[in-house]
Amino acid sequence: MNKTVYQYTPCKDHDYALLQWLERMRHDGELDKVIAQNSQAPSAFLQMFSQPRQLYFKLDEMGNIALAVWIEPCMGSAFLGYYAQPAYRKNREVVHFMFDMLDSIFNYGLPMVCGFVQERPTPKETAAFIKLHEKMGYTYRGFIPKFFDGTDCHIVALTAEDWKSMETPIKRRWIKHRLEGK
């Protein structure tokens, strides 16, 4: 995977990468899990990532978006969304990318980020996805019925204080990775 992290700016190359990403998610059956229906048309998808939202992404060897994080400012904090290509989901690169993004967000001065976990096909899958967020330092905050295109969601949040004080094996590996300059 390319080590470069790109910040989306409306231009031919970035727009093309985003439209390829949109079609890949549609083809893989993941679009409805990641992007609200009102943002799934190509023009709406590109608009979704315009200011004040910020989108950061990494490309795979084929030039496709492999990892992405988007931040939407809200009331002095932010909503955070992310995507990882299925082939990268069990890869440490995903954790390193997410932790780099969270570290940047909190170093920028935001006090908190929150995210939504959409209901999965089974309660066990939903619980596992929430647990994954908790391993990254998030705290479960509650249930929101019918929030994401009529699907139930759960809200998770991570404060800057919790991020900075978090001492878990996964964060220690990320710190070691950063110190080694990999």
C-alpha positions as CSV (number, residue, x, y, z in Angstrom):
1,M,0.0,0.0,0.0
2,N,1.1,3.5,-0.8
3,K,2.4,5.3,2.4
4,T,1.2,8.7,1.3
5,V,-1.9,10.1,3.0
6,Y,-3.9,12.3,0.7
7,Q,-6.3,15.1,1.8
8,Y,-9.1,15.3,-0.7
9,T,-9.2,18.5,-2.7
10,P,-11.7,18.8,-5.6
11,C,-9.5,18.1,-8.7
12,K,-9.6,15.7,-11.6
13,D,-7.3,13.0,-9.9
14,H,-9.0,13.0,-6.5
15,D,-12.5,13.2,-8.0
16,Y,-11.7,10.2,-10.2
17,A,-10.3,8.2,-7.2
18,L,-13.5,9.0,-5.2
19,L,-15.8,7.9,-8.0
20,Q,-13.9,4.7,-8.4
21,W,-14.2,4.2,-4.7
22,L,-18.0,4.8,-4.9
23,E,-18.3,2.2,-7.6
24,R,-16.1,-0.3,-5.7
25,M,-18.3,0.0,-2.6
26,R,-21.4,-0.4,-4.8
27,H,-20.0,-3.5,-6.5
28,D,-18.9,-5.0,-3.2
29,G,-22.3,-4.5,-1.6
30,E,-20.9,-2.2,1.0
31,L,-22.3,1.2,-0.1
32,D,-25.4,1.1,2.1
33,K,-23.3,0.2,5.1
34,V,-21.0,3.2,4.7
35,I,-22.8,6.0,2.8
36,A,-26.3,7.3,3.4
37,Q,-28.6,6.9,0.5
38,N,-28.9,10.6,-0.2
39,S,-25.2,10.7,-0.8
40,Q,-24.8,7.8,-3.2
41,A,-25.3,9.6,-6.5
42,P,-21.9,10.5,-7.9
43,S,-22.5,14.3,-7.6
44,A,-23.8,14.0,-4.1
45,F,-20.9,11.7,-3.1
46,L,-18.4,14.2,-4.3
47,Q,-20.3,17.0,-2.5
48,M,-20.3,15.0,0.7
49,F,-16.6,15.4,1.0
50,S,-16.4,19.1,0.3
51,Q,-15.7,21.7,3.0
52,P,-16.2,21.8,5.9
53,R,-15.8,18.0,5.9
54,Q,-12.3,16.7,5.4
55,L,-11.4,13.4,3.8
56,Y,-8.1,11.7,4.1
57,F,-7.2,8.5,2.2
58,K,-4.5,6.1,1.2
59,L,-4.3,4.3,-2.1
60,D,-3.6,0.6,-2.8
61,E,-1.1,-0.6,-5.4
62,M,-3.7,-0.3,-8.1
63,G,-4.5,3.4,-7.3
64,N,-7.8,2.6,-5.6
65,I,-8.8,4.1,-2.2
66,A,-7.9,1.4,0.3
67,L,-8.4,3.4,3.6
68,A,-10.3,6.5,4.2
69,V,-11.3,8.7,7.2
70,W,-13.7,11.6,7.0
71,I,-14.3,14.2,9.6
72,E,-17.4,16.4,9.9
73,P,-17.1,19.3,12.3
74,C,-20.1,19.6,14.6
75,M,-20.6,21.9,17.7
76,G,-16.8,22.2,18.4
77,S,-16.2,18.4,18.0
78,A,-16.6,16.1,15.1
79,F,-18.3,13.1,13.6
80,L,-15.8,10.6,12.2
81,G,-16.4,8.0,9.5
82,Y,-13.9,5.5,8.1
83,Y,-13.7,2.8,5.5
84,A,-11.2,0.0,4.8
85,Q,-11.2,-2.2,1.7
86,P,-12.1,-5.7,2.7
87,A,-8.6,-7.0,1.8
88,Y,-7.1,-4.6,4.4
89,R,-9.5,-5.0,7.3
90,K,-7.3,-7.5,9.2
91,N,-4.1,-5.6,8.4
92,R,-2.2,-3.5,11.0
93,E,-2.0,-0.8,8.4
94,V,-5.7,0.0,9.1
95,V,-5.0,0.4,12.8
96,H,-1.9,2.6,12.2
97,F,-3.8,4.8,9.8
98,M,-6.8,5.2,12.2
99,F,-4.5,5.9,15.1
100,D,-2.5,8.4,13.0
101,M,-5.8,10.2,12.1
102,L,-7.1,10.2,15.7
103,D,-3.8,11.5,17.0
104,S,-3.8,14.3,14.4
105,I,-7.4,15.2,15.2
106,F,-6.7,15.5,18.9
107,N,-3.4,17.3,18.4
108,Y,-5.4,19.8,16.2
109,G,-7.4,20.5,19.3
110,L,-10.8,18.8,18.9
111,P,-12.1,17.6,22.3
112,M,-14.1,14.7,21.1
113,V,-15.1,12.6,18.1
114,C,-18.1,10.4,17.7
115,G,-19.1,7.7,15.3
116,F,-22.1,5.6,14.4
117,V,-22.2,1.9,14.3
118,Q,-25.0,0.7,12.0
119,E,-26.8,-2.4,13.0
120,R,-25.2,-5.5,11.4
121,P,-27.2,-8.6,10.2
122,T,-26.9,-10.3,13.6
123,P,-26.6,-9.0,17.2
124,K,-23.3,-10.9,17.5
125,E,-21.8,-9.0,14.5
126,T,-23.1,-5.6,15.9
127,A,-21.5,-6.4,19.3
128,A,-18.2,-7.3,17.7
129,F,-18.1,-4.1,15.7
130,I,-18.8,-2.0,18.9
131,K,-16.1,-4.0,20.7
132,L,-13.7,-3.1,17.9
133,H,-14.4,0.6,18.6
134,E,-13.9,0.1,22.3
135,K,-10.5,-1.5,21.6
136,M,-9.6,1.7,19.8
137,G,-10.6,3.7,22.9
138,Y,-14.2,4.6,22.1
139,T,-16.9,4.5,24.8
140,Y,-20.3,3.2,23.9
141,R,-22.8,6.0,24.4
142,G,-26.2,4.6,23.3
143,F,-28.7,3.4,20.8
144,I,-30.4,5.5,18.2
145,P,-33.4,3.9,16.5
146,K,-33.9,4.3,12.7
147,F,-31.0,6.9,12.4
148,F,-29.1,5.7,9.4
149,D,-31.5,5.4,6.4
150,G,-34.1,3.8,8.7
151,T,-31.6,1.4,10.2
152,D,-30.9,1.4,14.0
153,C,-27.5,2.7,15.1
154,H,-25.3,2.9,18.1
155,I,-23.2,5.9,19.0
156,V,-19.6,5.7,20.2
157,A,-17.4,8.5,21.3
158,L,-13.8,9.2,22.0
159,T,-12.5,12.2,24.0
160,A,-9.1,13.7,23.7
161,E,-8.4,12.9,27.3
162,D,-9.4,9.3,26.9
163,W,-7.2,9.1,23.8
164,K,-4.2,10.6,25.5
165,S,-4.5,8.4,28.6
166,M,-5.4,5.2,26.8
167,E,-2.9,2.4,27.6
168,T,-3.8,-0.7,25.6
169,P,-1.6,-3.2,23.8
170,I,-3.0,-2.0,20.4
171,K,-2.0,1.6,21.1
172,R,1.5,0.6,22.5
173,R,2.1,-1.3,19.2
174,W,1.1,1.8,17.2
175,I,3.5,4.0,19.3
176,K,6.3,1.5,18.8
177,H,5.5,1.5,15.0
178,R,5.7,5.3,14.9
179,L,8.9,5.5,16.9
180,E,10.5,3.0,14.5
181,G,9.5,5.2,11.6
182,K,7.7,2.5,9.7
